[in-house]
Amino acid sequence: MSEAAAQFNIHDAKTNLSRIIDRVEHGEEIIISRSGKPVAKVIPLNSRVDRAGRGSLAGQLTMADDWDSPDVNEAIARDFGLA
């Protein structure tokens, strides 16, 4: 069973923002309330995938010979309701 998220009122959240961010960086979720009613949740962001830079996927991707053919483009347009 997971532990309930910590809750702060807006005034306390402003006063303790650095501490709240530190807790969130360590995986905790924090609820911010106004007049006892939850109005926001501060959650950790997932880390971005670090790429080695432009071209880092070179040689790892392949494309079909007809990837840009009119038939493929029409099929994609239909899938998105554009045709």
PyMOL CGO cylinders between C-alpha atoms (Angstrom):
from pymol import cmd
from pymol.cgo import CYLINDER

trace = [
    CYLINDER, 0.00, 0.00, 0.00, 1.46, 3.34, -1.00, 0.3, 1, 1, 1, 1, 1, 1,
    CYLINDER, 1.46, 3.34, -1.00, 1.87, 6.19, 1.43, 0.3, 1, 1, 1, 1, 1, 1,
    CYLINDER, 1.87, 6.19, 1.43, -0.42, 9.23, 1.10, 0.3, 1, 1, 1, 1, 1, 1,
    CYLINDER, -0.42, 9.23, 1.10, 1.13, 12.31, -0.50, 0.3, 1, 1, 1, 1, 1, 1,
    CYLINDER, 1.13, 12.31, -0.50, 2.22, 15.09, 1.84, 0.3, 1, 1, 1, 1, 1, 1,
    CYLINDER, 2.22, 15.09, 1.84, -0.06, 18.13, 1.78, 0.3, 1, 1, 1, 1, 1, 1,
    CYLINDER, -0.06, 18.13, 1.78, 0.82, 21.82, 2.17, 0.3, 1, 1, 1, 1, 1, 1,
    CYLINDER, 0.82, 21.82, 2.17, -1.41, 24.87, 2.15, 0.3, 1, 1, 1, 1, 1, 1,
    CYLINDER, -1.41, 24.87, 2.15, -0.42, 27.58, -0.31, 0.3, 1, 1, 1, 1, 1, 1,
    CYLINDER, -0.42, 27.58, -0.31, 1.26, 29.79, 2.29, 0.3, 1, 1, 1, 1, 1, 1,
    CYLINDER, 1.26, 29.79, 2.29, 3.36, 26.91, 3.63, 0.3, 1, 1, 1, 1, 1, 1,
    CYLINDER, 3.36, 26.91, 3.63, 4.18, 25.79, 0.08, 0.3, 1, 1, 1, 1, 1, 1,
    CYLINDER, 4.18, 25.79, 0.08, 5.52, 29.26, -0.76, 0.3, 1, 1, 1, 1, 1, 1,
    CYLINDER, 5.52, 29.26, -0.76, 7.51, 29.38, 2.46, 0.3, 1, 1, 1, 1, 1, 1,
    CYLINDER, 7.51, 29.38, 2.46, 8.93, 25.85, 1.99, 0.3, 1, 1, 1, 1, 1, 1,
    CYLINDER, 8.93, 25.85, 1.99, 9.27, 25.65, -1.79, 0.3, 1, 1, 1, 1, 1, 1,
    CYLINDER, 9.27, 25.65, -1.79, 12.94, 24.62, -1.70, 0.3, 1, 1, 1, 1, 1, 1,
    CYLINDER, 12.94, 24.62, -1.70, 12.20, 21.82, 0.77, 0.3, 1, 1, 1, 1, 1, 1,
    CYLINDER, 12.20, 21.82, 0.77, 9.20, 20.68, -1.28, 0.3, 1, 1, 1, 1, 1, 1,
    CYLINDER, 9.20, 20.68, -1.28, 11.30, 20.57, -4.46, 0.3, 1, 1, 1, 1, 1, 1,
    CYLINDER, 11.30, 20.57, -4.46, 13.99, 18.57, -2.63, 0.3, 1, 1, 1, 1, 1, 1,
    CYLINDER, 13.99, 18.57, -2.63, 11.38, 16.04, -1.49, 0.3, 1, 1, 1, 1, 1, 1,
    CYLINDER, 11.38, 16.04, -1.49, 9.94, 15.79, -5.01, 0.3, 1, 1, 1, 1, 1, 1,
    CYLINDER, 9.94, 15.79, -5.01, 13.43, 15.28, -6.47, 0.3, 1, 1, 1, 1, 1, 1,
    CYLINDER, 13.43, 15.28, -6.47, 13.67, 12.25, -4.19, 0.3, 1, 1, 1, 1, 1, 1,
    CYLINDER, 13.67, 12.25, -4.19, 10.48, 10.77, -5.62, 0.3, 1, 1, 1, 1, 1, 1,
    CYLINDER, 10.48, 10.77, -5.62, 7.81, 12.13, -3.29, 0.3, 1, 1, 1, 1, 1, 1,
    CYLINDER, 7.81, 12.13, -3.29, 4.54, 13.63, -4.53, 0.3, 1, 1, 1, 1, 1, 1,
    CYLINDER, 4.54, 13.63, -4.53, 3.26, 16.78, -2.79, 0.3, 1, 1, 1, 1, 1, 1,
    CYLINDER, 3.26, 16.78, -2.79, -0.31, 18.12, -2.79, 0.3, 1, 1, 1, 1, 1, 1,
    CYLINDER, -0.31, 18.12, -2.79, -0.90, 21.89, -2.55, 0.3, 1, 1, 1, 1, 1, 1,
    CYLINDER, -0.90, 21.89, -2.55, -4.23, 22.94, -1.03, 0.3, 1, 1, 1, 1, 1, 1,
    CYLINDER, -4.23, 22.94, -1.03, -6.26, 26.13, -0.75, 0.3, 1, 1, 1, 1, 1, 1,
    CYLINDER, -6.26, 26.13, -0.75, -8.70, 26.35, 2.15, 0.3, 1, 1, 1, 1, 1, 1,
    CYLINDER, -8.70, 26.35, 2.15, -8.21, 22.61, 2.73, 0.3, 1, 1, 1, 1, 1, 1,
    CYLINDER, -8.21, 22.61, 2.73, -9.14, 21.69, -0.86, 0.3, 1, 1, 1, 1, 1, 1,
    CYLINDER, -9.14, 21.69, -0.86, -6.39, 20.08, -2.99, 0.3, 1, 1, 1, 1, 1, 1,
    CYLINDER, -6.39, 20.08, -2.99, -5.69, 22.23, -6.07, 0.3, 1, 1, 1, 1, 1, 1,
    CYLINDER, -5.69, 22.23, -6.07, -2.31, 21.04, -7.38, 0.3, 1, 1, 1, 1, 1, 1,
    CYLINDER, -2.31, 21.04, -7.38, 0.08, 18.13, -7.26, 0.3, 1, 1, 1, 1, 1, 1,
    CYLINDER, 0.08, 18.13, -7.26, 3.87, 18.51, -7.52, 0.3, 1, 1, 1, 1, 1, 1,
    CYLINDER, 3.87, 18.51, -7.52, 5.38, 15.33, -8.94, 0.3, 1, 1, 1, 1, 1, 1,
    CYLINDER, 5.38, 15.33, -8.94, 8.84, 14.30, -10.12, 0.3, 1, 1, 1, 1, 1, 1,
    CYLINDER, 8.84, 14.30, -10.12, 9.51, 14.65, -13.83, 0.3, 1, 1, 1, 1, 1, 1,
    CYLINDER, 9.51, 14.65, -13.83, 10.86, 11.69, -15.71, 0.3, 1, 1, 1, 1, 1, 1,
    CYLINDER, 10.86, 11.69, -15.71, 14.42, 12.18, -16.86, 0.3, 1, 1, 1, 1, 1, 1,
    CYLINDER, 14.42, 12.18, -16.86, 14.89, 12.91, -20.52, 0.3, 1, 1, 1, 1, 1, 1,
    CYLINDER, 14.89, 12.91, -20.52, 16.76, 10.42, -22.60, 0.3, 1, 1, 1, 1, 1, 1,
    CYLINDER, 16.76, 10.42, -22.60, 20.23, 11.81, -23.13, 0.3, 1, 1, 1, 1, 1, 1,
    CYLINDER, 20.23, 11.81, -23.13, 21.36, 11.54, -26.71, 0.3, 1, 1, 1, 1, 1, 1,
    CYLINDER, 21.36, 11.54, -26.71, 24.98, 11.77, -27.74, 0.3, 1, 1, 1, 1, 1, 1,
    CYLINDER, 24.98, 11.77, -27.74, 24.02, 14.52, -30.15, 0.3, 1, 1, 1, 1, 1, 1,
    CYLINDER, 24.02, 14.52, -30.15, 22.95, 14.91, -33.71, 0.3, 1, 1, 1, 1, 1, 1,
    CYLINDER, 22.95, 14.91, -33.71, 23.25, 11.66, -35.61, 0.3, 1, 1, 1, 1, 1, 1,
    CYLINDER, 23.25, 11.66, -35.61, 23.40, 9.52, -32.47, 0.3, 1, 1, 1, 1, 1, 1,
    CYLINDER, 23.40, 9.52, -32.47, 20.98, 7.03, -34.06, 0.3, 1, 1, 1, 1, 1, 1,
    CYLINDER, 20.98, 7.03, -34.06, 22.92, 6.80, -37.32, 0.3, 1, 1, 1, 1, 1, 1,
    CYLINDER, 22.92, 6.80, -37.32, 22.89, 3.27, -38.66, 0.3, 1, 1, 1, 1, 1, 1,
    CYLINDER, 22.89, 3.27, -38.66, 20.23, 2.15, -36.17, 0.3, 1, 1, 1, 1, 1, 1,
    CYLINDER, 20.23, 2.15, -36.17, 17.12, 3.12, -38.15, 0.3, 1, 1, 1, 1, 1, 1,
    CYLINDER, 17.12, 3.12, -38.15, 15.88, 1.82, -41.47, 0.3, 1, 1, 1, 1, 1, 1,
    CYLINDER, 15.88, 1.82, -41.47, 13.12, 3.17, -43.69, 0.3, 1, 1, 1, 1, 1, 1,
    CYLINDER, 13.12, 3.17, -43.69, 11.07, 1.34, -46.26, 0.3, 1, 1, 1, 1, 1, 1,
    CYLINDER, 11.07, 1.34, -46.26, 11.81, 2.27, -49.85, 0.3, 1, 1, 1, 1, 1, 1,
    CYLINDER, 11.81, 2.27, -49.85, 8.29, 3.65, -50.26, 0.3, 1, 1, 1, 1, 1, 1,
    CYLINDER, 8.29, 3.65, -50.26, 8.23, 5.68, -47.01, 0.3, 1, 1, 1, 1, 1, 1,
    CYLINDER, 8.23, 5.68, -47.01, 7.33, 8.88, -48.88, 0.3, 1, 1, 1, 1, 1, 1,
    CYLINDER, 7.33, 8.88, -48.88, 5.22, 7.47, -51.68, 0.3, 1, 1, 1, 1, 1, 1,
    CYLINDER, 5.22, 7.47, -51.68, 1.83, 9.00, -52.55, 0.3, 1, 1, 1, 1, 1, 1,
    CYLINDER, 1.83, 9.00, -52.55, 0.08, 5.80, -51.38, 0.3, 1, 1, 1, 1, 1, 1,
    CYLINDER, 0.08, 5.80, -51.38, 1.74, 5.92, -47.96, 0.3, 1, 1, 1, 1, 1, 1,
    CYLINDER, 1.74, 5.92, -47.96, 1.05, 9.65, -47.61, 0.3, 1, 1, 1, 1, 1, 1,
    CYLINDER, 1.05, 9.65, -47.61, -2.62, 9.12, -48.51, 0.3, 1, 1, 1, 1, 1, 1,
    CYLINDER, -2.62, 9.12, -48.51, -2.94, 6.26, -46.01, 0.3, 1, 1, 1, 1, 1, 1,
    CYLINDER, -2.94, 6.26, -46.01, -1.45, 8.44, -43.26, 0.3, 1, 1, 1, 1, 1, 1,
    CYLINDER, -1.45, 8.44, -43.26, -3.77, 11.32, -44.18, 0.3, 1, 1, 1, 1, 1, 1,
    CYLINDER, -3.77, 11.32, -44.18, -6.76, 8.94, -43.96, 0.3, 1, 1, 1, 1, 1, 1,
    CYLINDER, -6.76, 8.94, -43.96, -5.59, 7.66, -40.57, 0.3, 1, 1, 1, 1, 1, 1,
    CYLINDER, -5.59, 7.66, -40.57, -5.60, 11.24, -39.26, 0.3, 1, 1, 1, 1, 1, 1,
    CYLINDER, -5.60, 11.24, -39.26, -8.91, 12.14, -40.92, 0.3, 1, 1, 1, 1, 1, 1,
    CYLINDER, -8.91, 12.14, -40.92, -7.29, 14.48, -43.43, 0.3, 1, 1, 1, 1, 1, 1,
    CYLINDER, -7.29, 14.48, -43.43, -8.37, 12.71, -46.62, 0.3, 1, 1, 1, 1, 1, 1,
]
cmd.load_cgo(trace, "trace")
